[in-house]
Amino acid sequence: MVTSVVTHASSESPQQDGQELWQAVQSVLKGRMSQPSFETWISPLSLEKIGEKMVTLQAESEFNRELILKRYKKDLKEAFAEA
């Protein structure tokens, strides 16, 4: 089951390719998180779509989605703003 994780964020360079942006966000988060946490929760996410102020990521399960939103939503938002 694949489910979406939606976070509100904005990028300073909206023309930047979505996958490049997602890789930059992952790089920011990798530097802030423990390796096991990053590999368990962030690495498996995939970019579904990116809008002007909203990003939709896909998680592997509803459980993962809920945990990511609870624990990492703020970190994701900050990383998207920095990337």
N, CA, C and O atoms as CSV, one atom per row, in Angstrom:
chain,resi,resn,atom,element,x,y,z
A,1,MET,N,N,0.842,-1.180,0.000
A,1,MET,CA,C,0.000,0.000,0.000
A,1,MET,C,C,0.884,1.240,0.000
A,1,MET,O,O,1.830,1.340,0.782
A,2,VAL,N,N,0.578,2.157,-0.859
A,2,VAL,CA,C,1.306,3.416,-0.923
A,2,VAL,C,C,0.342,4.509,-0.521
A,2,VAL,O,O,-0.794,4.556,-0.993
A,3,THR,N,N,0.795,5.378,0.344
A,3,THR,CA,C,-0.059,6.460,0.809
A,3,THR,C,C,0.715,7.761,0.762
A,3,THR,O,O,1.944,7.755,0.702
A,4,SER,N,N,0.011,8.861,0.788
A,4,SER,CA,C,0.649,10.165,0.612
A,4,SER,C,C,0.934,10.854,1.931
A,4,SER,O,O,0.169,10.741,2.890
A,5,VAL,N,N,2.033,11.562,1.964
A,5,VAL,CA,C,2.407,12.445,3.057
A,5,VAL,C,C,2.399,13.838,2.449
A,5,VAL,O,O,3.176,14.119,1.537
A,6,VAL,N,N,1.542,14.701,2.937
A,6,VAL,CA,C,1.447,16.035,2.364
A,6,VAL,C,C,2.047,17.026,3.350
A,6,VAL,O,O,1.714,17.008,4.535
A,7,THR,N,N,2.914,17.872,2.871
A,7,THR,CA,C,3.501,18.902,3.706
A,7,THR,C,C,3.469,20.217,2.941
A,7,THR,O,O,3.640,20.245,1.722
A,8,HIS,N,N,3.253,21.276,3.650
A,8,HIS,CA,C,3.225,22.596,3.023
A,8,HIS,C,C,4.625,23.179,3.101
A,8,HIS,O,O,5.222,23.268,4.174
A,9,ALA,N,N,5.124,23.568,1.963
A,9,ALA,CA,C,6.469,24.126,1.894
A,9,ALA,C,C,6.573,24.960,0.636
A,9,ALA,O,O,5.777,24.827,-0.293
A,10,SER,N,N,7.544,25.796,0.630
A,10,SER,CA,C,7.786,26.555,-0.596
A,10,SER,C,C,9.270,26.512,-0.905
A,10,SER,O,O,10.105,26.418,-0.005
A,11,SER,N,N,9.577,26.580,-2.154
A,11,SER,CA,C,10.959,26.570,-2.594
A,11,SER,C,C,11.299,27.944,-3.144
A,11,SER,O,O,10.472,28.594,-3.782
A,12,GLU,N,N,12.509,28.371,-2.892
A,12,GLU,CA,C,12.945,29.664,-3.400
A,12,GLU,C,C,13.092,29.652,-4.919
A,12,GLU,O,O,13.023,30.704,-5.554
A,13,SER,N,N,13.293,28.468,-5.508
A,13,SER,CA,C,13.469,28.376,-6.951
A,13,SER,C,C,12.419,27.432,-7.534
A,13,SER,O,O,12.695,26.247,-7.722
A,14,PRO,N,N,11.224,27.937,-7.821
A,14,PRO,CA,C,10.145,27.078,-8.280
A,14,PRO,C,C,10.429,26.385,-9.595
A,14,PRO,O,O,9.792,25.373,-9.887
A,15,GLN,N,N,11.347,26.876,-10.401
A,15,GLN,CA,C,11.666,26.230,-11.658
A,15,GLN,C,C,12.585,25.033,-11.473
A,15,GLN,O,O,12.804,24.270,-12.414
A,16,GLN,N,N,13.120,24.861,-10.282
A,16,GLN,CA,C,14.016,23.736,-10.028
A,16,GLN,C,C,13.260,22.426,-10.218
A,16,GLN,O,O,12.128,22.286,-9.755
A,17,ASP,N,N,13.873,21.485,-10.887
A,17,ASP,CA,C,13.279,20.177,-11.113
A,17,ASP,C,C,12.879,19.530,-9.787
A,17,ASP,O,O,13.628,19.575,-8.811
A,18,GLY,N,N,11.697,18.934,-9.768
A,18,GLY,CA,C,11.170,18.326,-8.541
A,18,GLY,C,C,12.073,17.268,-7.950
A,18,GLY,O,O,12.279,17.240,-6.737
A,19,GLN,N,N,12.617,16.394,-8.786
A,19,GLN,CA,C,13.487,15.340,-8.261
A,19,GLN,C,C,14.791,15.916,-7.716
A,19,GLN,O,O,15.318,15.426,-6.717
A,20,GLU,N,N,15.303,16.938,-8.357
A,20,GLU,CA,C,16.512,17.592,-7.840
A,20,GLU,C,C,16.221,18.228,-6.488
A,20,GLU,O,O,17.036,18.149,-5.569
A,21,LEU,N,N,15.066,18.853,-6.372
A,21,LEU,CA,C,14.659,19.458,-5.104
A,21,LEU,C,C,14.539,18.394,-4.029
A,21,LEU,O,O,15.027,18.580,-2.914
A,22,TRP,N,N,13.888,17.273,-4.354
A,22,TRP,CA,C,13.722,16.198,-3.377
A,22,TRP,C,C,15.079,15.648,-2.946
A,22,TRP,O,O,15.271,15.346,-1.768
A,23,GLN,N,N,16.020,15.513,-3.873
A,23,GLN,CA,C,17.367,15.057,-3.512
A,23,GLN,C,C,18.062,16.054,-2.592
A,23,GLN,O,O,18.773,15.660,-1.668
A,24,ALA,N,N,17.859,17.341,-2.844
A,24,ALA,CA,C,18.450,18.369,-1.979
A,24,ALA,C,C,17.833,18.310,-0.584
A,24,ALA,O,O,18.535,18.451,0.417
A,25,VAL,N,N,16.522,18.101,-0.523
A,25,VAL,CA,C,15.838,17.983,0.773
A,25,VAL,C,C,16.367,16.770,1.523
A,25,VAL,O,O,16.646,16.853,2.719
A,26,GLN,N,N,16.506,15.656,0.837
A,26,GLN,CA,C,17.043,14.455,1.478
A,26,GLN,C,C,18.450,14.694,2.004
A,26,GLN,O,O,18.801,14.215,3.082
A,27,SER,N,N,19.248,15.424,1.259
A,27,SER,CA,C,20.608,15.729,1.690
A,27,SER,C,C,20.601,16.556,2.976
A,27,SER,O,O,21.377,16.293,3.895
A,28,VAL,N,N,19.719,17.558,3.035
A,28,VAL,CA,C,19.589,18.377,4.245
A,28,VAL,C,C,19.194,17.501,5.427
A,28,VAL,O,O,19.797,17.586,6.497
A,29,LEU,N,N,18.185,16.662,5.233
A,29,LEU,CA,C,17.694,15.820,6.329
A,29,LEU,C,C,18.727,14.780,6.752
A,29,LEU,O,O,18.855,14.476,7.938
A,30,LYS,N,N,19.456,14.241,5.795
A,30,LYS,CA,C,20.474,13.238,6.110
A,30,LYS,C,C,21.529,13.812,7.053
A,30,LYS,O,O,22.056,13.105,7.912
A,31,GLY,N,N,21.830,15.087,6.886
A,31,GLY,CA,C,22.809,15.738,7.750
A,31,GLY,C,C,22.284,16.047,9.142
A,31,GLY,O,O,23.067,16.298,10.058
A,32,ARG,N,N,20.973,16.031,9.309
A,32,ARG,CA,C,20.359,16.385,10.596
A,32,ARG,C,C,19.882,15.189,11.407
A,32,ARG,O,O,19.679,15.294,12.616
A,33,MET,N,N,19.707,14.067,10.749
A,33,MET,CA,C,19.102,12.902,11.399
A,33,MET,C,C,20.136,11.807,11.580
A,33,MET,O,O,21.179,11.793,10.926
A,34,SER,N,N,19.823,10.891,12.481
A,34,SER,CA,C,20.672,9.701,12.595
A,34,SER,C,C,20.496,8.880,11.319
A,34,SER,O,O,19.448,8.930,10.675
A,35,GLN,N,N,21.516,8.138,10.970
A,35,GLN,CA,C,21.461,7.334,9.754
A,35,GLN,C,C,20.312,6.320,9.808
A,35,GLN,O,O,19.584,6.192,8.823
A,36,PRO,N,N,20.120,5.592,10.922
A,36,PRO,CA,C,18.997,4.639,10.962
A,36,PRO,C,C,17.626,5.315,10.794
A,36,PRO,O,O,16.754,4.772,10.115
A,37,SER,N,N,17.431,6.480,11.399
A,37,SER,CA,C,16.152,7.177,11.259
A,37,SER,C,C,15.936,7.632,9.825
A,37,SER,O,O,14.846,7.473,9.276
A,38,PHE,N,N,16.969,8.196,9.222
A,38,PHE,CA,C,16.860,8.649,7.841
A,38,PHE,C,C,16.541,7.476,6.925
A,38,PHE,O,O,15.637,7.569,6.094
A,39,GLU,N,N,17.262,6.388,7.065
A,39,GLU,CA,C,17.066,5.239,6.178
A,39,GLU,C,C,15.715,4.565,6.393
A,39,GLU,O,O,15.148,4.005,5.455
A,40,THR,N,N,15.198,4.612,7.613
A,40,THR,CA,C,13.917,3.978,7.913
A,40,THR,C,C,12.734,4.817,7.453
A,40,THR,O,O,11.777,4.280,6.897
A,41,TRP,N,N,12.785,6.136,7.679
A,41,TRP,CA,C,11.601,6.965,7.482
A,41,TRP,C,C,11.659,7.889,6.270
A,41,TRP,O,O,10.634,8.078,5.615
A,42,ILE,N,N,12.788,8.462,5.950
A,42,ILE,CA,C,12.867,9.456,4.877
A,42,ILE,C,C,13.282,8.834,3.547
A,42,ILE,O,O,12.669,9.112,2.516
A,43,SER,N,N,14.288,8.017,3.560
A,43,SER,CA,C,14.792,7.423,2.328
A,43,SER,C,C,13.720,6.683,1.524
A,43,SER,O,O,13.718,6.788,0.298
A,44,PRO,N,N,12.814,5.941,2.158
A,44,PRO,CA,C,11.793,5.228,1.380
A,44,PRO,C,C,10.712,6.127,0.761
A,44,PRO,O,O,9.955,5.670,-0.096
A,45,LEU,N,N,10.629,7.380,1.174
A,45,LEU,CA,C,9.628,8.279,0.612
A,45,LEU,C,C,9.962,8.595,-0.840
A,45,LEU,O,O,11.129,8.634,-1.230
A,46,SER,N,N,8.925,8.817,-1.627
A,46,SER,CA,C,9.150,9.248,-3.004
A,46,SER,C,C,8.293,10.477,-3.271
A,46,SER,O,O,7.219,10.646,-2.692
A,47,LEU,N,N,8.782,11.314,-4.142
A,47,LEU,CA,C,8.085,12.542,-4.506
A,47,LEU,C,C,6.945,12.201,-5.456
A,47,LEU,O,O,7.167,11.630,-6.524
A,48,GLU,N,N,5.731,12.550,-5.066
A,48,GLU,CA,C,4.565,12.312,-5.921
A,48,GLU,C,C,4.278,13.539,-6.777
A,48,GLU,O,O,4.147,13.438,-7.997
A,49,LYS,N,N,4.184,14.681,-6.140
A,49,LYS,CA,C,3.993,15.924,-6.893
A,49,LYS,C,C,4.423,17.102,-6.040
A,49,LYS,O,O,4.485,17.035,-4.813
A,50,ILE,N,N,4.714,18.177,-6.741
A,50,ILE,CA,C,5.135,19.391,-6.062
A,50,ILE,C,C,4.340,20.548,-6.656
A,50,ILE,O,O,4.281,20.723,-7.873
A,51,GLY,N,N,3.738,21.323,-5.781
A,51,GLY,CA,C,2.980,22.484,-6.202
A,51,GLY,C,C,3.663,23.742,-5.714
A,51,GLY,O,O,4.786,23.702,-5.211
A,52,GLU,N,N,2.982,24.850,-5.866
A,52,GLU,CA,C,3.564,26.127,-5.466
A,52,GLU,C,C,3.832,26.180,-3.961
A,52,GLU,O,O,4.865,26.694,-3.532
A,53,LYS,N,N,2.906,25.649,-3.160
A,53,LYS,CA,C,3.072,25.701,-1.706
A,53,LYS,C,C,2.815,24.371,-1.032
A,53,LYS,O,O,2.711,24.310,0.193
A,54,MET,N,N,2.710,23.297,-1.811
A,54,MET,CA,C,2.441,22.002,-1.223
A,54,MET,C,C,3.240,20.916,-1.934
A,54,MET,O,O,3.379,20.920,-3.157
A,55,VAL,N,N,3.755,20.000,-1.146
A,55,VAL,CA,C,4.509,18.870,-1.666
A,55,VAL,C,C,3.791,17.605,-1.221
A,55,VAL,O,O,3.381,17.491,-0.065
A,56,THR,N,N,3.641,16.661,-2.132
A,56,THR,CA,C,3.036,15.377,-1.786
A,56,THR,C,C,4.099,14.302,-1.964
A,56,THR,O,O,4.665,14.130,-3.043
A,57,LEU,N,N,4.350,13.594,-0.886
A,57,LEU,CA,C,5.307,12.493,-0.884
A,57,LEU,C,C,4.546,11.196,-0.683
A,57,LEU,O,O,3.484,11.190,-0.060
A,58,GLN,N,N,5.074,10.100,-1.201
A,58,GLN,CA,C,4.454,8.802,-1.010
A,58,GLN,C,C,5.208,8.020,0.042
A,58,GLN,O,O,6.435,7.926,0.012
A,59,ALA,N,N,4.448,7.457,0.978
A,59,ALA,CA,C,5.006,6.598,2.017
A,59,ALA,C,C,4.580,5.162,1.719
A,59,ALA,O,O,3.640,4.928,0.960
A,60,GLU,N,N,5.272,4.219,2.319
A,60,GLU,CA,C,5.010,2.809,2.040
A,60,GLU,C,C,3.729,2.294,2.682
A,60,GLU,O,O,3.156,1.314,2.206
A,61,SER,N,N,3.271,2.930,3.747
A,61,SER,CA,C,2.068,2.455,4.437
A,61,SER,C,C,1.426,3.607,5.195
A,61,SER,O,O,2.037,4.657,5.391
A,62,GLU,N,N,0.211,3.397,5.610
A,62,GLU,CA,C,-0.494,4.395,6.415
A,62,GLU,C,C,0.226,4.599,7.751
A,62,GLU,O,O,0.301,5.721,8.252
A,63,PHE,N,N,0.754,3.518,8.325
A,63,PHE,CA,C,1.513,3.624,9.572
A,63,PHE,C,C,2.710,4.550,9.387
A,63,PHE,O,O,2.941,5.449,10.195
A,64,ASN,N,N,3.472,4.321,8.314
A,64,ASN,CA,C,4.636,5.179,8.049
A,64,ASN,C,C,4.206,6.624,7.840
A,64,ASN,O,O,4.834,7.546,8.362
A,65,ARG,N,N,3.141,6.820,7.082
A,65,ARG,CA,C,2.629,8.169,6.818
A,65,ARG,C,C,2.330,8.900,8.115
A,65,ARG,O,O,2.767,10.034,8.312
A,66,GLU,N,N,1.584,8.250,8.996
A,66,GLU,CA,C,1.200,8.887,10.261
A,66,GLU,C,C,2.421,9.195,11.124
A,66,GLU,O,O,2.509,10.270,11.717
A,67,LEU,N,N,3.358,8.261,11.193
A,67,LEU,CA,C,4.549,8.488,12.007
A,67,LEU,C,C,5.391,9.619,11.433
A,67,LEU,O,O,5.896,10.458,12.179
A,68,ILE,N,N,5.546,9.646,10.119
A,68,ILE,CA,C,6.342,10.703,9.481
A,68,ILE,C,C,5.704,12.059,9.718
A,68,ILE,O,O,6.395,13.025,10.041
A,69,LEU,N,N,4.387,12.138,9.560
A,69,LEU,CA,C,3.706,13.412,9.811
A,69,LEU,C,C,3.866,13.844,11.261
A,69,LEU,O,O,4.063,15.026,11.543
A,70,LYS,N,N,3.781,12.899,12.170
A,70,LYS,CA,C,3.888,13.216,13.595
A,70,LYS,C,C,5.311,13.641,13.976
A,70,LYS,O,O,5.491,14.622,14.699
A,71,ARG,N,N,6.307,12.918,13.500
A,71,ARG,CA,C,7.683,13.154,13.938
A,71,ARG,C,C,8.514,14.060,13.029
A,71,ARG,O,O,9.408,14.759,13.507
A,72,TYR,N,N,8.230,14.057,11.726
A,72,TYR,CA,C,9.151,14.703,10.794
A,72,TYR,C,C,8.532,15.789,9.928
A,72,TYR,O,O,9.225,16.345,9.077
A,73,LYS,N,N,7.278,16.109,10.105
A,73,LYS,CA,C,6.643,17.122,9.258
A,73,LYS,C,C,7.370,18.466,9.342
A,73,LYS,O,O,7.635,19.100,8.321
A,74,LYS,N,N,7.686,18.887,10.549
A,74,LYS,CA,C,8.387,20.159,10.731
A,74,LYS,C,C,9.763,20.115,10.060
A,74,LYS,O,O,10.163,21.068,9.391
A,75,ASP,N,N,10.470,19.022,10.239
A,75,ASP,CA,C,11.795,18.878,9.619
A,75,ASP,C,C,11.695,18.889,8.100
A,75,ASP,O,O,12.528,19.493,7.424
A,76,LEU,N,N,10.682,18.225,7.564
A,76,LEU,CA,C,10.478,18.220,6.119
A,76,LEU,C,C,10.193,19.622,5.604
A,76,LEU,O,O,10.760,20.044,4.597
A,77,LYS,N,N,9.326,20.335,6.286
A,77,LYS,CA,C,8.990,21.696,5.867
A,77,LYS,C,C,10.231,22.591,5.869
A,77,LYS,O,O,10.460,23.348,4.925
A,78,GLU,N,N,11.023,22.500,6.926
A,78,GLU,CA,C,12.231,23.312,7.023
A,78,GLU,C,C,13.240,22.940,5.928
A,78,GLU,O,O,13.881,23.810,5.338
A,79,ALA,N,N,13.368,21.643,5.670
A,79,ALA,CA,C,14.324,21.196,4.647
A,79,ALA,C,C,13.892,21.650,3.255
A,79,ALA,O,O,14.737,22.028,2.444
A,80,PHE,N,N,12.597,21.619,2.967
A,80,PHE,CA,C,12.118,22.118,1.669
A,80,PHE,C,C,12.369,23.610,1.560
A,80,PHE,O,O,12.716,24.095,0.483
A,81,ALA,N,N,12.202,24.347,2.645
A,81,ALA,CA,C,12.433,25.787,2.607
A,81,ALA,C,C,13.909,26.115,2.376
A,81,ALA,O,O,14.231,27.121,1.744
A,82,GLU,N,N,14.804,25.266,2.888
A,82,GLU,CA,C,16.245,25.490,2.750
A,82,GLU,C,C,16.794,25.031,1.399
A,82,GLU,O,O,17.745,25.615,0.880
A,83,ALA,N,N,16.200,23.998,0.842
A,83,ALA,CA,C,16.738,23.391,-0.389
A,83,ALA,C,C,16.567,24.271,-1.606
A,83,ALA,O,O,16.970,23.890,-2.705
